[in-house]
Amino acid sequence: MKFWHKYHPDIDAADPRFKQVSLIYSILLIMIAYFAIIGTLNITLFYAPEIAFFDYLGLVLALIIFRFVSRGGNFKVASWAVIVSIAAVLLAFVHLAEGRNYSLMWVTILPPFAFFLLGRRNGSWVSAIILVYCSWYLYQLIQQQVTANLGLGALFNFIEVATAQVFLFRFYENSRQEAYDQLQKTAITDPLTKVYNRLHLDNTLKSLVAQANRSHQAVSILLLDVDHFKAVNDKYGHLIGDKVLIRLCDVVRETVRETDAVGRWGGEEFLVICPNTDQQQAIQFGQRIIENIRAEAVEKDVHITVSIGAATYSAGATDSIDRILSSADENLYRAKRGGRNQIVGGS
């Protein structure tokens, strides 16, 4: 378990904030240890109290940010505070050292932190601004011959390294984000039909019900089942059966609204979650789905029909999510017993 979990017990590995909060605490601990050690060395070993002052300033800022985050502070604000603190301390060190003692080299640690904490876009322009400023400052020092043993070659080397870092970390962050997005998509998607899987449907329904309680609006669900699907598989084969399910999902997605969530509940059963939808509207949506599927030649003139059970959760109701799902399931079987190719709603 992460040590910071005691500060944020509501954030687990499935939470999108998990990586961000892990990174923030890791960087803050590095900052605290680094500034404390280097500040002490600058006083006791290098006799540079003016540089140690900025090291200890960084230590204080890191401790303040740590306290802010651990008390439930906004992670985005904390990320910006970390980057601003690091940039301020590094630039102060560069100016104090007037480019000597490899002070400019330390600026190159900023891009990875900026990209990891702020993302691709913000990390790019923050890094670019700091590195352009340092390049300009180094050029001024060379022009004024303030810093010995530095010439245009050193300036060009710094610019090359800075540019390479920005592009390198931007490329890395792009690749990492694309891989993360693909992983997230795979984790919530049914591999055959490309609609949501049951896990995502469960989480979506919980979230929408909680939102409905706050906004005093209804949430409806439609539980669909393909009529006589076993007969389709027996007559045409499982490959055609798979194509039937794929096309079925396409028709459903084309019929419902963008705000509705469509997913595979299991086998040939599918669930549609309709936010801000009362029972009458849900039945109308369901009837439209039935008509569109019935009119569609899914595969090689294979026509199918579906039966639908509808149920509605109203804000403030005593019904639980399990009870709503159970009602939809009961209504689905009522539709089956009533002759199929129809929707049944109500409790």
LOSE-222998 format. One record per residue (C-alpha): x negated, y, z; residue number from 1; residue in one letter. Coordinates in steps of 0.02 Angstrom, whole numbers. Layout:
PT      px      py      pz  seq  type
PT       X       Y       Z  NUM     A
...
This chain:
PT      px      py      pz  seq  type
PT       0       0       0    1     M
PT     -62     174     -40    2     K
PT    -111     272     116    3     F
PT       0     417      59    4     W
PT     154     306      58    5     H
PT     188     357     238    6     K
PT     213     536     175    7     Y
PT     323     484      28    8     H
PT     413     321      72    9     P
PT     539     352     -69   10     D
PT     406     341    -206   11     I
PT     363     165    -261   12     D
PT     270      94    -411   13     A
PT     427     105    -520   14     A
PT     445     292    -488   15     D
PT     381     405    -629   16     P
PT     297     513    -496   17     R
PT     192     369    -429   18     F
PT      40     398    -540   19     K
PT      47     585    -519   20     Q
PT      52     581    -330   21     V
PT     -87     449    -325   22     S
PT    -197     560    -432   23     L
PT    -161     717    -332   24     I
PT    -209     635    -168   25     Y
PT    -364     554    -244   26     S
PT    -427     720    -313   27     I
PT    -388     811    -150   28     L
PT    -488     682     -50   29     L
PT    -633     699    -172   30     I
PT    -625     889    -155   31     M
PT    -621     881      34   32     I
PT    -769     762      45   33     A
PT    -869     852     -91   34     Y
PT    -848    1029     -26   35     F
PT    -881     976     153   36     A
PT   -1043     884     109   37     I
PT   -1110    1008     -19   38     I
PT   -1067    1157      91   39     G
PT   -1163    1080     235   40     T
PT   -1312    1040     123   41     L
PT   -1316    1218      56   42     N
PT   -1331    1284     234   43     I
PT   -1449    1156     310   44     T
PT   -1557    1102     163   45     L
PT   -1551    1234      27   46     F
PT   -1529    1387     139   47     Y
PT   -1393    1457      25   48     A
PT   -1256    1521     142   49     P
PT   -1175    1627       5   50     E
PT   -1146    1470    -102   51     I
PT   -1093    1371      52   52     A
PT    -959    1502      83   53     F
PT    -873    1456     -81   54     F
PT    -894    1271     -44   55     D
PT    -805    1292     122   56     Y
PT    -675    1401      37   57     L
PT    -641    1255     -80   58     G
PT    -630    1140      71   59     L
PT    -501    1252     154   60     V
PT    -397    1265      -6   61     L
PT    -401    1075     -27   62     A
PT    -343    1050     153   63     L
PT    -201    1176     129   64     I
PT    -143    1090     -30   65     I
PT    -155     920      55   66     F
PT     -43     981     194   67     R
PT      77    1059      68   68     F
PT      96     896     -29   69     V
PT     107     784     125   70     S
PT     248     894     191   71     R
PT     351     859      35   72     G
PT     291    1003     -73   73     G
PT     322    1007    -260   74     N
PT     195     899    -353   75     F
PT     190    1013    -504   76     K
PT     148    1164    -395   77     V
PT      17    1060    -305   78     A
PT     -62    1008    -471   79     S
PT     -80    1188    -526   80     W
PT    -147    1237    -355   81     A
PT    -281    1103    -367   82     V
PT    -337    1159    -540   83     I
PT    -337    1344    -495   84     V
PT    -437    1307    -337   85     S
PT    -567    1204    -430   86     I
PT    -583    1335    -568   87     A
PT    -600    1478    -443   88     A
PT    -737    1392    -343   89     V
PT    -833    1338    -499   90     L
PT    -827    1510    -579   91     L
PT    -879    1591    -416   92     A
PT   -1028    1473    -409   93     F
PT   -1075    1511    -590   94     V
PT   -1070    1698    -559   95     H
PT   -1164    1686    -395   96     L
PT   -1301    1580    -474   97     A
PT   -1301    1687    -633   98     E
PT   -1308    1532    -740   99     G
PT   -1456    1459    -649  100     R
PT   -1473    1293    -557  101     N
PT   -1369    1205    -689  102     Y
PT   -1216    1295    -621  103     S
PT   -1130    1295    -791  104     L
PT   -1145    1107    -798  105     M
PT   -1020    1092    -655  106     W
PT    -886    1178    -758  107     V
PT    -876    1022    -867  108     T
PT    -791     926    -726  109     I
PT    -637    1036    -746  110     L
PT    -563     963    -909  111     P
PT    -533     786    -844  112     P
PT    -444     853    -690  113     F
PT    -343     976    -794  114     A
PT    -288     845    -920  115     F
PT    -247     713    -790  116     F
PT    -147     830    -678  117     L
PT     -70     954    -801  118     L
PT     -46     844    -954  119     G
PT    -104     865   -1133  120     R
PT     -33    1036   -1173  121     R
PT     -73    1131   -1013  122     N
PT    -237    1037    -990  123     G
PT    -293    1090   -1164  124     S
PT    -265    1276   -1148  125     W
PT    -326    1288    -968  126     V
PT    -487    1197   -1012  127     S
PT    -509    1300   -1170  128     A
PT    -489    1466   -1078  129     I
PT    -614    1420    -941  130     I
PT    -743    1350   -1063  131     L
PT    -728    1497   -1184  132     V
PT    -750    1617   -1039  133     Y
PT    -905    1524    -978  134     C
PT    -977    1524   -1155  135     S
PT    -950    1712   -1165  136     W
PT   -1028    1736    -993  137     Y
PT   -1180    1632   -1040  138     L
PT   -1200    1734   -1199  139     Y
PT   -1199    1895   -1097  140     Q
PT   -1333    1827    -981  141     L
PT   -1441    1781   -1130  142     I
PT   -1416    1951   -1210  143     Q
PT   -1464    2040   -1049  144     Q
PT   -1607    1917   -1019  145     Q
PT   -1542    1891    -842  146     V
PT   -1572    1705    -842  147     T
PT   -1743    1640    -885  148     A
PT   -1777    1492    -999  149     N
PT   -1606    1504   -1081  150     L
PT   -1579    1548   -1263  151     G
PT   -1453    1526   -1401  152     L
PT   -1494    1340   -1406  153     G
PT   -1431    1321   -1228  154     A
PT   -1274    1418   -1273  155     L
PT   -1239    1309   -1424  156     F
PT   -1270    1152   -1322  157     N
PT   -1146    1210   -1191  158     F
PT   -1015    1251   -1323  159     I
PT   -1039    1082   -1407  160     E
PT   -1023     986   -1244  161     V
PT    -872    1090   -1191  162     A
PT    -784    1066   -1358  163     T
PT    -821     880   -1360  164     A
PT    -749     863   -1185  165     Q
PT    -588     952   -1228  166     V
PT    -559     846   -1384  167     F
PT    -614     686   -1297  168     L
PT    -499     706   -1149  169     F
PT    -356     766   -1259  170     R
PT    -376     610   -1367  171     F
PT    -385     500   -1213  172     Y
PT    -231     582   -1138  173     E
PT    -136     562   -1303  174     N
PT    -181     378   -1310  175     S
PT    -138     351   -1128  176     R
PT      29     440   -1145  177     Q
PT      75     342   -1302  178     E
PT      31     178   -1217  179     A
PT     130     228   -1062  180     Y
PT     281     280   -1167  181     D
PT     276     115   -1261  182     Q
PT     262      17   -1100  183     L
PT     407     113   -1025  184     Q
PT     512      82   -1180  185     K
PT     471    -103   -1178  186     T
PT     513    -116    -994  187     A
PT     690     -49   -1018  188     I
PT     733    -122   -1189  189     T
PT     809    -288   -1240  190     D
PT     683    -363   -1363  191     P
PT     813    -429   -1486  192     L
PT     943    -292   -1500  193     T
PT     834    -143   -1449  194     K
PT     969     -77   -1332  195     V
PT     939     -57   -1145  196     Y
PT     912    -212   -1039  197     N
PT    1007    -256    -881  198     R
PT     879    -183    -762  199     L
PT     892     -12    -844  200     H
PT    1082     -23    -848  201     L
PT    1084     -59    -660  202     D
PT     972      92    -624  203     N
PT    1070     204    -743  204     T
PT    1236     157    -664  205     L
PT    1171     190    -489  206     K
PT    1104     359    -542  207     S
PT    1265     410    -631  208     L
PT    1374     356    -486  209     V
PT    1269     459    -366  210     A
PT    1282     607    -486  211     Q
PT    1470     581    -501  212     A
PT    1487     591    -313  213     N
PT    1396     758    -313  214     R
PT    1490     832    -462  215     S
PT    1659     752    -423  216     H
PT    1674     673    -595  217     Q
PT    1719     498    -652  218     A
PT    1606     366    -729  219     V
PT    1679     227    -835  220     S
PT    1605      64    -898  221     I
PT    1653     -48   -1043  222     L
PT    1603    -231   -1035  223     L
PT    1605    -308   -1210  224     L
PT    1600    -491   -1257  225     D
PT    1593    -562   -1434  226     V
PT    1744    -671   -1470  227     D
PT    1705    -851   -1519  228     H
PT    1519    -816   -1531  229     F
PT    1476    -999   -1506  230     K
PT    1575   -1039   -1663  231     A
PT    1471    -911   -1759  232     V
PT    1309    -994   -1702  233     N
PT    1375   -1168   -1740  234     D
PT    1435   -1121   -1915  235     K
PT    1298   -1002   -1974  236     Y
PT    1150   -1041   -1861  237     G
PT    1063    -945   -1722  238     H
PT     967    -831   -1840  239     L
PT    1130    -764   -1911  240     I
PT    1197    -757   -1733  241     G
PT    1051    -645   -1684  242     D
PT    1083    -532   -1833  243     K
PT    1265    -521   -1780  244     V
PT    1214    -459   -1608  245     L
PT    1091    -334   -1682  246     I
PT    1220    -262   -1800  247     R
PT    1350    -261   -1662  248     L
PT    1237    -150   -1557  249     C
PT    1207     -35   -1705  250     D
PT    1395     -12   -1728  251     V
PT    1422      19   -1542  252     V
PT    1284     149   -1536  253     R
PT    1353     235   -1690  254     E
PT    1525     241   -1608  255     T
PT    1487     303   -1433  256     V
PT    1420     473   -1379  257     R
PT    1236     517   -1357  258     E
PT    1264     531   -1170  259     T
PT    1330     353   -1158  260     D
PT    1210     210   -1116  261     A
PT    1224      48   -1215  262     V
PT    1138    -110   -1156  263     G
PT    1138    -299   -1158  264     R
PT    1216    -369   -1001  265     W
PT    1177    -549   -1043  266     G
PT    1199    -670   -1188  267     G
PT    1333    -597   -1300  268     E
PT    1395    -476   -1168  269     E
PT    1356    -290   -1180  270     F
PT    1389    -145   -1063  271     L
PT    1427      36   -1109  272     V
PT    1410     164    -969  273     I
PT    1510     323   -1001  274     C
PT    1473     472    -887  275     P
PT    1607     605    -857  276     N
PT    1739     488    -927  277     T
PT    1906     444    -848  278     D
PT    2002     282    -875  279     Q
PT    2110     346   -1018  280     Q
PT    1958     411   -1113  281     Q
PT    1866     248   -1083  282     A
PT    2009     147   -1157  283     I
PT    2009     262   -1309  284     Q
PT    1821     237   -1331  285     F
PT    1842      50   -1313  286     G
PT    1982      45   -1442  287     Q
PT    1873     141   -1565  288     R
PT    1731      16   -1538  289     I
PT    1849    -130   -1569  290     I
PT    1913     -53   -1731  291     E
PT    1740     -13   -1798  292     N
PT    1673    -187   -1760  293     I
PT    1825    -272   -1835  294     R
PT    1805    -171   -1996  295     A
PT    1618    -211   -2012  296     E
PT    1552    -356   -2113  297     A
PT    1408    -392   -1996  298     V
PT    1306    -519   -2095  299     E
PT    1347    -615   -2255  300     K
PT    1532    -573   -2240  301     D
PT    1534    -632   -2060  302     V
PT    1670    -534   -1970  303     H
PT    1680    -534   -1782  304     I
PT    1791    -459   -1649  305     T
PT    1757    -412   -1469  306     V
PT    1855    -409   -1308  307     S
PT    1825    -269   -1184  308     I
PT    1856    -246   -1000  309     G
PT    1857     -66    -937  310     A
PT    1838       2    -761  311     A
PT    1818     177    -689  312     T
PT    1727     244    -537  313     Y
PT    1802     404    -466  314     S
PT    1705     520    -352  315     A
PT    1745     490    -169  316     G
PT    1825     321    -203  317     A
PT    1794     177     -85  318     T
PT    1748      61    -229  319     D
PT    1567       7    -237  320     S
PT    1465     -17    -396  321     I
PT    1483    -205    -375  322     D
PT    1671    -186    -363  323     R
PT    1678     -82    -522  324     I
PT    1576    -211    -616  325     L
PT    1686    -349    -547  326     S
PT    1842    -255    -605  327     S
PT    1771    -236    -780  328     A
PT    1730    -421    -783  329     D
PT    1906    -467    -726  330     E
PT    1982    -354    -858  331     N
PT    1870    -433    -990  332     L
PT    1939    -606    -948  333     Y
PT    2116    -536    -951  334     R
PT    2080    -472   -1127  335     A
PT    2016    -646   -1174  336     K
PT    2169    -732   -1102  337     R
PT    2282    -605   -1187  338     G
PT    2225    -654   -1360  339     G
PT    2054    -570   -1379  340     R
PT    2012    -424   -1495  341     N
PT    2080    -299   -1369  342     Q
PT    2035    -192   -1220  343     I
PT    2106    -205   -1045  344     V
PT    2082     -72    -914  345     G
PT    2144     -31    -741  346     G
PT    2119    -121    -577  347     S
